[in-house]
Amino acid sequence: MKARLGAWLERLGDQFWLRPAFIVAACMAAAEGGIWMEHARSFMDGDDAANPWGYGGGAEGARALLSAVASSSIGVAGTVFSITVAALSLASGQMGPRLLRNFVRDGRNQLALGIFVGTFAYAILVLRTVRTEQEGAFVPHAAVTGAIVLAVACVATLVWFVHHVAMSINVEKVVEAVHRDLVEAVERATLDAPDLMRVEFEQAATVTVSGSEYLQAVDPTSLADWAASKGCRVRLRVRPGDYVPRGLPIAEIHPSQDGARSVLERALTFGSQPTALQALEYTVRQLSEVAVRALSPGINDPSTAGSVLERFGDALCRLAPRFLPTGVAERDGRIVLLYPVTDYEGLTDAMFHAIRQNGSGSAFVLIRMLDVLAKVAQVERATDRLWEIRRSVRRGWIATAILAVTILLVALSVVPVAFGFFGAALLLVLFRAVPTREAYDAIDWPILVMLAALIPYQETHHQHEDEDGKKLWGAHRAR
């Protein structure tokens, strides 16, 4: 239940309209409150208009003032929305579409839009009650004064919002914001003491659920309680952040139990996109995508990739005194539930693999990665984690050495450029500096097929050239 509630609150945070709607409702309530206060004052003081509360003008002035506030606030709201869309487009192009969620969830953007739209709603509600002498004079002075206060607040909000947007699209600010999310995720997903030793269950009957899309949250407590009450053992096959197609077996239960499917559907929460609620690697992938985008030929900003690597190093240093869960739940001394979790190897691979692959041609990035890993090794004390760090360091040194030797051989014209870098790519795969799967995924197969298809054309073209040359030579000899 707690996991499902957390996922529901996470989805609420993605709703851009939610905070502005609350602000508009508050402004409308304030408008009605100001109008009620004026009615109450008129009832108590009769028709005596002396000493009004705040605004002291007449009905015509109040109408003009409220009309100006309403028209200007809704115009500025459109400007704020346009600025927000432009910032989102820029962030999506330079730092990756996954970061759009961070901008949409930014409460300050929602606050600014809510203030302007709320001021418009406030002014319209107050304007409808203003009456001249011919209509039975009524001017809600306190409510008109509130419109003046909101107008001043809109001016201040506009200046602050422009500054905020200018700062929010700064890549260093974006990296720092995602790094804070990563630090919170590390604190939330790790333990103060070692978890239970993981064991493996034998193969058992599989269970599917009707839900699909991304698995956002798992409630291991309810699953473990149910397994203990039924005297069975459950092993989940998926973890938060995985995409689950409909019909995929997601759990094994031994012995099989009636009603297992309904229990799993209550314990698992699916959504249209992954979240950082229980998926530690989700925030890691966000930061990694910023670095990969920065290393693309269109941007070519290795300094940003270096900044991301420094944040990854800080996260690993914060992780050093803590423990990762093993995905084991027990009841009454008996292990009843196993579920997949992120281990240290998977975490370091998610942090460095994509950057190492895309930055293999940049000595700056590889050297910075080695420096970050060396700092982490000085903080970390766990033997198994140090082995993983050494593995990453070894891959970094191998990639750096292969790159340096290849550049030297090409510069000295010892080998052609194409053969040199093709051989370097093969060596990176052979020495496991780049995983085989990543190398396979990096191959642009359509281009490769197109080049292969051009080989027969090239041979035919050379044959025709030879035949034409022979004919020309024969004609020349004949003359």
C-alpha positions as CSV (number, residue, x, y, z in Angstrom):
1,M,0.0,0.0,0.0
2,K,2.8,2.4,0.9
3,A,4.6,1.7,-2.4
4,R,1.4,2.3,-4.4
5,L,0.7,5.5,-2.5
6,G,4.3,6.7,-3.2
7,A,3.9,5.9,-6.9
8,W,0.5,7.8,-7.0
9,L,2.2,10.9,-5.3
10,E,5.0,10.6,-7.8
11,R,2.5,10.8,-10.7
12,L,0.8,13.7,-9.1
13,G,4.1,15.6,-9.1
14,D,4.2,15.1,-12.9
15,Q,1.0,17.1,-13.4
16,F,1.9,20.5,-14.5
17,W,-1.6,21.9,-13.9
18,L,-1.9,20.8,-10.2
19,R,-0.2,23.6,-8.3
20,P,-1.5,26.3,-10.7
21,A,-5.0,25.0,-10.1
22,F,-4.7,25.2,-6.3
23,I,-3.3,28.8,-6.6
24,V,-6.2,29.8,-8.9
25,A,-8.7,28.3,-6.4
26,A,-7.0,30.2,-3.6
27,C,-7.2,33.4,-5.5
28,M,-10.9,32.9,-6.3
29,A,-11.6,32.2,-2.6
30,A,-9.7,35.4,-1.7
31,A,-11.8,37.4,-4.2
32,E,-15.0,36.0,-2.7
33,G,-13.7,36.7,0.8
34,G,-12.9,40.4,-0.1
35,I,-16.3,40.9,-1.6
36,W,-18.0,39.3,1.4
37,M,-16.0,41.6,3.7
38,E,-17.3,44.7,1.8
39,H,-20.8,43.4,2.1
40,A,-20.4,42.8,5.8
41,R,-18.9,46.3,6.3
42,S,-21.8,47.9,4.3
43,F,-24.3,46.0,6.5
44,M,-22.7,47.1,9.7
45,D,-21.9,50.7,8.7
46,G,-24.9,51.3,6.5
47,D,-24.2,53.4,3.4
48,D,-21.4,55.3,5.0
49,A,-18.5,55.1,2.5
50,A,-16.0,57.1,4.6
51,N,-12.7,55.5,5.5
52,P,-12.8,52.6,3.0
53,W,-10.5,49.7,3.4
54,G,-7.5,50.3,1.1
55,Y,-8.6,51.5,-2.3
56,G,-10.5,54.8,-2.0
57,G,-11.6,55.4,-5.6
58,G,-15.0,55.1,-7.2
59,A,-16.6,52.4,-9.3
60,E,-15.3,53.7,-12.7
61,G,-11.7,53.7,-11.4
62,A,-12.1,50.3,-9.9
63,R,-13.4,48.9,-13.2
64,A,-10.6,50.4,-15.1
65,L,-8.0,49.2,-12.6
66,L,-9.4,45.6,-12.5
67,S,-9.7,45.5,-16.3
68,A,-6.1,46.5,-16.7
69,V,-4.9,43.9,-14.1
70,A,-6.9,41.1,-15.7
71,S,-5.8,41.8,-19.3
72,S,-2.1,42.3,-18.4
73,S,-1.9,39.3,-16.1
74,I,-3.4,36.9,-18.7
75,G,-1.0,38.4,-21.3
76,V,2.0,37.8,-19.1
77,A,0.7,34.3,-18.4
78,G,0.9,33.5,-22.1
79,T,4.4,34.9,-22.1
80,V,5.4,32.8,-19.2
81,F,4.0,29.7,-20.9
82,S,6.0,30.5,-24.1
83,I,9.2,31.0,-22.1
84,T,8.6,27.6,-20.4
85,V,8.0,25.8,-23.7
86,A,11.2,27.4,-25.2
87,A,13.2,26.3,-22.2
88,L,11.8,22.8,-22.5
89,S,12.7,22.6,-26.2
90,L,16.2,23.8,-25.5
91,A,16.7,21.3,-22.7
92,S,15.3,18.5,-24.7
93,G,17.7,19.2,-27.6
94,Q,20.9,19.7,-25.6
95,M,20.4,17.5,-22.5
96,G,18.0,14.8,-23.5
97,P,14.2,14.4,-23.4
98,R,14.3,12.5,-20.1
99,L,15.1,15.8,-18.3
100,L,11.9,17.3,-19.5
101,R,10.2,15.6,-16.5
102,N,12.5,17.6,-14.2
103,F,11.4,20.9,-15.7
104,V,7.7,19.9,-15.7
105,R,8.0,18.9,-12.0
106,D,9.8,22.2,-11.1
107,G,7.4,23.8,-8.6
108,R,8.8,27.3,-9.3
109,N,7.6,27.1,-12.9
110,Q,4.2,26.0,-11.7
111,L,4.1,28.7,-9.0
112,A,4.8,31.5,-11.6
113,L,2.1,30.3,-14.0
114,G,-0.3,29.9,-11.0
115,I,0.2,33.5,-9.8
116,F,-0.5,35.1,-13.2
117,V,-3.6,32.9,-13.9
118,G,-4.8,33.3,-10.3
119,T,-4.5,37.1,-10.6
120,F,-6.6,37.0,-13.7
121,A,-9.3,34.9,-12.1
122,Y,-9.2,37.2,-9.0
123,A,-9.6,40.4,-11.0
124,I,-12.5,38.9,-13.1
125,L,-14.4,37.8,-10.1
126,V,-14.0,41.1,-8.3
127,L,-14.8,43.1,-11.5
128,R,-18.2,41.5,-11.9
129,T,-19.4,42.9,-8.6
130,V,-18.4,46.6,-9.2
131,R,-21.5,48.8,-9.7
132,T,-21.9,52.5,-10.4
133,E,-24.4,54.9,-8.9
134,Q,-27.0,54.1,-11.6
135,E,-26.6,50.4,-10.9
136,G,-26.8,50.7,-7.1
137,A,-23.2,51.7,-6.1
138,F,-21.0,49.0,-4.8
139,V,-17.2,49.0,-4.8
140,P,-15.4,46.2,-2.8
141,H,-12.5,48.3,-1.7
142,A,-10.7,45.6,0.1
143,A,-10.9,43.2,-2.9
144,V,-9.7,46.0,-5.3
145,T,-6.8,46.6,-2.9
146,G,-6.0,42.9,-3.1
147,A,-5.9,43.2,-6.9
148,I,-3.3,45.9,-6.6
149,V,-1.2,43.7,-4.3
150,L,-1.5,40.8,-6.8
151,A,-0.5,43.1,-9.7
152,V,2.7,44.1,-7.8
153,A,3.3,40.5,-7.0
154,C,3.0,39.6,-10.7
155,V,5.7,42.2,-11.6
156,A,8.1,40.8,-9.1
157,T,7.2,37.2,-10.2
158,L,7.9,38.1,-13.8
159,V,11.4,39.4,-13.0
160,W,12.2,36.4,-10.8
161,F,10.8,33.9,-13.3
162,V,13.0,35.3,-16.2
163,H,16.1,34.9,-13.9
164,H,15.0,31.4,-12.9
165,V,14.5,30.2,-16.4
166,A,17.9,31.6,-17.5
167,M,19.6,29.8,-14.6
168,S,17.6,26.5,-15.0
169,I,18.8,25.9,-18.6
170,N,22.4,26.3,-17.5
171,V,23.9,22.8,-17.9
172,E,25.8,23.0,-14.6
173,K,22.6,23.8,-12.8
174,V,20.8,21.0,-14.5
175,V,23.6,18.5,-13.6
176,E,23.6,19.7,-10.0
177,A,19.8,19.4,-9.8
178,V,19.9,15.8,-11.1
179,H,22.8,15.0,-8.8
180,R,20.7,16.1,-5.8
181,D,18.0,13.7,-7.0
182,L,20.7,10.9,-7.3
183,V,22.0,11.6,-3.7
184,E,18.4,11.4,-2.4
185,A,17.9,8.2,-4.3
186,V,21.1,6.7,-2.9
187,E,20.0,7.6,0.6
188,R,16.5,6.2,0.1
189,A,17.6,2.9,-1.6
190,T,20.5,1.9,0.7
191,L,20.7,0.5,4.2
192,D,22.6,1.4,7.4
193,A,23.4,-2.3,8.1
194,P,24.1,-5.3,5.8
195,D,21.0,-7.0,4.4
196,L,20.4,-10.8,4.5
197,M,22.5,-13.1,2.4
198,R,20.9,-13.8,-0.9
199,V,20.0,-17.4,-1.8
200,E,18.4,-18.9,-4.9
201,F,15.2,-20.7,-5.2
202,E,14.6,-23.7,-7.5
203,Q,12.5,-23.2,-10.7
204,A,8.8,-23.0,-10.0
205,A,5.5,-22.2,-11.7
206,T,5.4,-18.8,-13.3
207,V,2.7,-16.1,-12.9
208,T,1.6,-13.3,-15.2
209,V,-0.4,-10.2,-14.4
210,S,-2.8,-8.1,-16.5
211,G,-0.7,-4.9,-16.0
212,S,1.9,-3.8,-18.5
213,E,4.2,-0.8,-19.3
214,Y,6.9,0.2,-16.8
215,L,7.1,-1.3,-13.3
216,Q,7.3,1.8,-11.0
217,A,7.1,0.3,-7.5
218,V,7.0,-3.0,-5.7
219,D,5.5,-3.6,-2.2
220,P,7.8,-6.4,-0.9
221,T,6.2,-6.2,2.6
222,S,2.8,-7.3,1.5
223,L,4.2,-9.9,-0.8
224,A,6.4,-11.4,2.0
225,D,3.4,-11.4,4.4
226,W,1.2,-13.2,1.9
227,A,3.9,-15.8,1.1
228,A,4.5,-16.4,4.8
229,S,0.8,-16.9,5.4
230,K,0.5,-19.3,2.5
231,G,3.7,-21.2,3.3
232,C,5.2,-20.6,-0.2
233,R,8.2,-18.9,-1.7
234,V,8.0,-16.1,-4.3
235,R,10.8,-14.9,-6.7
236,L,10.1,-11.9,-8.8
237,R,11.7,-11.7,-12.2
238,V,11.4,-8.0,-12.8
239,R,12.4,-4.9,-10.9
240,P,11.3,-1.2,-10.8
241,G,12.3,0.5,-14.0
242,D,11.9,-2.5,-16.2
243,Y,9.4,-2.5,-19.1
244,V,6.9,-5.4,-18.7
245,P,5.1,-6.5,-21.9
246,R,1.6,-7.9,-21.3
247,G,1.8,-11.6,-20.7
248,L,5.4,-11.7,-19.5
249,P,6.0,-14.1,-16.6
250,I,7.0,-11.8,-13.8
251,A,7.2,-14.2,-10.8
252,E,7.7,-17.8,-9.7
253,I,5.8,-19.2,-6.8
254,H,6.5,-22.6,-5.2
255,P,4.3,-24.3,-4.5
256,S,1.7,-22.6,-6.8
257,Q,-1.2,-20.8,-5.0
258,D,-4.7,-19.8,-6.0
259,G,-5.1,-16.0,-6.0
260,A,-1.4,-15.3,-6.6
261,R,-2.2,-13.2,-9.6
262,S,-4.5,-10.8,-7.7
263,V,-1.9,-10.5,-4.9
264,L,0.8,-9.6,-7.4
265,E,-1.4,-7.0,-9.1
266,R,-2.0,-5.3,-5.8
267,A,1.7,-5.4,-4.9
268,L,3.0,-4.1,-8.2
269,T,2.4,-0.6,-9.6
270,F,2.7,0.0,-13.4
271,G,2.9,3.3,-15.2
272,S,3.6,4.8,-18.6
273,Q,7.1,5.9,-17.7
274,P,9.8,4.9,-15.2
275,T,10.3,6.9,-12.0
276,A,13.1,7.4,-9.5
277,L,10.8,6.2,-6.6
278,Q,12.5,2.7,-6.4
279,A,14.7,2.6,-9.5
280,L,18.1,3.8,-8.5
281,E,19.5,3.6,-12.0
282,Y,16.8,5.9,-13.4
283,T,18.5,9.0,-12.1
284,V,21.9,7.6,-13.1
285,R,20.7,7.2,-16.6
286,Q,19.4,10.8,-16.6
287,L,22.9,12.1,-15.7
288,S,24.6,9.7,-18.1
289,E,22.4,10.9,-20.9
290,V,23.6,14.5,-20.3
291,A,27.2,13.4,-20.6
292,V,26.5,11.3,-23.8
293,R,24.7,14.2,-25.4
294,A,27.6,16.5,-24.5
295,L,30.0,14.1,-26.2
296,S,28.0,14.0,-29.4
297,P,29.6,15.6,-32.5
298,G,26.9,18.2,-32.7
299,I,27.7,19.6,-29.2
300,N,31.3,18.4,-28.4
301,D,31.4,19.5,-24.8
302,P,33.7,17.1,-22.9
303,S,33.7,19.5,-19.9
304,T,30.1,18.7,-19.2
305,A,30.9,15.0,-19.4
306,G,33.7,15.5,-16.9
307,S,31.2,17.4,-14.6
308,V,28.9,14.4,-14.7
309,L,31.7,12.0,-13.9
310,E,32.6,14.1,-10.8
311,R,28.9,13.8,-9.6
312,F,29.0,10.0,-10.1
313,G,32.2,9.9,-8.1
314,D,30.5,11.8,-5.3
315,A,27.5,9.5,-5.3
316,L,29.8,6.4,-5.0
317,C,31.7,8.1,-2.2
318,R,28.4,8.7,-0.4
319,L,27.5,5.0,-1.0
320,A,30.8,3.8,0.6
321,P,29.6,3.6,4.2
322,R,26.2,2.3,3.3
323,F,24.9,-1.1,2.1
324,L,22.9,-2.1,-0.9
325,P,19.8,-4.3,-0.4
326,T,20.1,-7.9,-1.5
327,G,16.4,-8.3,-2.4
328,V,15.6,-10.8,0.3
329,A,12.6,-10.8,2.7
330,E,12.2,-13.3,5.5
331,R,9.4,-14.1,8.0
332,D,10.0,-16.1,11.2
333,G,13.6,-16.9,10.1
334,R,12.5,-18.3,6.7
335,I,13.2,-16.6,3.4
336,V,10.0,-16.2,1.6
337,L,10.7,-13.6,-1.1
338,L,13.4,-12.8,-3.6
339,Y,13.3,-9.8,-5.8
340,P,15.8,-8.2,-8.2
341,V,17.8,-5.2,-7.0
342,T,20.6,-3.0,-8.3
343,D,24.0,-4.3,-7.2
344,Y,27.3,-2.4,-7.1
345,E,28.5,-3.8,-10.5
346,G,25.2,-2.8,-12.2
347,L,25.4,0.7,-10.7
348,T,29.0,1.3,-11.8
349,D,28.2,-0.1,-15.3
350,A,25.2,2.2,-15.6
351,M,27.4,5.2,-14.6
352,F,30.4,4.6,-16.7
353,H,29.7,2.3,-19.6
354,A,27.9,4.7,-21.9
355,I,30.3,7.5,-21.2
356,R,33.3,5.3,-21.8
357,Q,31.8,4.1,-25.1
358,N,30.9,7.5,-26.4
359,G,34.0,9.2,-24.9
360,S,36.5,6.6,-26.2
361,G,37.9,9.2,-28.6
362,S,38.4,11.8,-25.9
363,A,41.5,11.5,-23.8
364,F,40.2,14.2,-21.5
365,V,37.1,12.2,-20.6
366,L,39.0,8.9,-20.1
367,I,41.6,10.6,-17.9
368,R,38.9,12.3,-15.9
369,M,37.1,9.0,-15.4
370,L,40.3,7.4,-14.1
371,D,40.8,10.3,-11.7
372,V,37.3,10.0,-10.4
373,L,37.6,6.2,-9.9
374,A,40.9,6.7,-8.1
375,K,39.2,9.1,-5.7
376,V,36.4,6.6,-5.0
377,A,38.9,3.9,-4.4
378,Q,40.5,6.0,-1.6
379,V,37.1,6.2,0.2
380,E,35.7,2.7,-0.5
381,R,36.8,-0.1,1.9
382,A,34.7,-3.1,0.8
383,T,36.8,-5.6,-1.1
384,D,34.2,-6.6,-3.6
385,R,33.4,-3.0,-4.5
386,L,37.2,-2.2,-4.8
387,W,37.4,-5.1,-7.3
388,E,34.6,-3.5,-9.4
389,I,36.4,-0.2,-9.3
390,R,39.6,-1.8,-10.4
391,R,37.7,-3.4,-13.2
392,S,36.4,-0.1,-14.4
393,V,39.9,1.5,-14.0
394,R,41.4,-1.3,-16.1
395,R,38.9,-0.7,-18.8
396,G,39.7,3.0,-18.7
397,W,43.5,2.5,-19.0
398,I,43.1,0.0,-21.8
399,A,40.9,2.3,-23.8
400,T,43.3,5.3,-23.2
401,A,46.3,3.2,-24.3
402,I,44.6,1.8,-27.4
403,L,43.5,5.3,-28.4
404,A,47.0,6.8,-27.8
405,V,48.8,4.1,-29.8
406,T,46.2,4.4,-32.7
407,I,46.6,8.1,-32.9
408,L,50.4,7.8,-32.9
409,L,50.4,5.1,-35.7
410,V,48.0,7.2,-37.8
411,A,50.0,10.4,-37.3
412,L,53.2,8.6,-38.4
413,S,51.4,7.2,-41.4
414,V,52.3,3.7,-40.3
415,V,48.7,2.5,-40.9
416,P,45.8,4.1,-42.8
417,V,43.2,5.9,-40.8
418,A,40.4,3.5,-41.6
419,F,42.5,0.4,-40.7
420,G,43.9,2.0,-37.6
421,F,40.6,2.9,-35.9
422,F,38.9,-0.3,-37.1
423,G,41.7,-2.2,-35.4
424,A,41.4,0.0,-32.3
425,A,37.6,-0.9,-32.1
426,L,38.4,-4.6,-32.4
427,L,41.0,-4.3,-29.6
428,L,38.6,-2.5,-27.3
429,V,36.1,-5.3,-27.7
430,L,38.8,-8.1,-27.3
431,F,40.1,-6.5,-24.1
432,R,36.6,-5.9,-22.9
433,A,37.1,-2.2,-22.5
434,V,33.8,-2.0,-24.4
435,P,31.3,-4.8,-23.7
436,T,30.4,-6.9,-26.8
437,R,26.7,-6.0,-26.5
438,E,27.4,-2.3,-26.5
439,A,29.7,-2.7,-29.5
440,Y,27.0,-4.6,-31.3
441,D,24.4,-2.0,-30.5
442,A,26.7,0.8,-31.7
443,I,26.9,-0.7,-35.2
444,D,24.8,1.3,-37.7
445,W,23.5,-1.7,-39.6
446,P,21.7,0.2,-42.4
447,I,24.9,2.0,-43.3
448,L,26.8,-1.3,-43.2
449,V,24.3,-3.0,-45.5
450,M,24.4,0.0,-47.9
451,L,28.2,-0.2,-48.1
452,A,28.1,-3.9,-48.7
453,A,25.5,-3.4,-51.5
454,L,27.9,-0.9,-53.2
455,I,30.7,-3.5,-53.5
456,P,29.3,-5.2,-56.6
457,Y,28.7,-1.8,-58.1
458,Q,32.3,-0.8,-57.5
459,E,33.6,-4.0,-59.1
460,T,31.4,-3.5,-62.1
461,H,32.5,0.1,-62.4
462,H,36.1,-0.9,-62.3
463,Q,35.5,-3.5,-65.0
464,H,33.8,-1.0,-67.3
465,E,36.7,1.4,-66.7
466,D,39.2,-1.3,-67.7
467,E,37.2,-2.1,-70.8
468,D,36.9,1.5,-71.8
469,G,40.6,2.0,-71.2
470,K,41.5,-0.9,-73.4
471,K,39.2,0.4,-76.2
472,L,40.8,3.8,-76.0
473,W,44.3,2.3,-76.1
474,G,43.3,0.1,-79.1
475,A,42.0,3.1,-80.9
476,H,45.1,5.0,-80.2
477,R,47.3,2.2,-81.5
478,A,45.2,1.9,-84.6
479,R,45.8,5.5,-85.4
